[in-house]
């Protein structure tokens, strides 16, 4: 009976060490990838957009009013 208990404890310790090692390697790999991505990202230049060259983004009031009028006329009939 004692031999079986020792085998169980040994197997449990082996499993815990295996899981701990795998998780440690996973954390190290994630940190390495994060470092590499941040290095690659910092090498790229930021593209600045001139706000004056952008089209007017205000909503077209006439189109919205026509859509609401159309919706209300369909709803009433």
Secondary structure as GFF3:
##gff-version 3
##sequence-region A 1 77
A	DSSP	alpha_helix	2	43	.	.	.	ID=ss1
A	DSSP	three_ten_helix	51	53	.	.	.	ID=ss2
A	DSSP	alpha_helix	61	76	.	.	.	ID=ss3
###
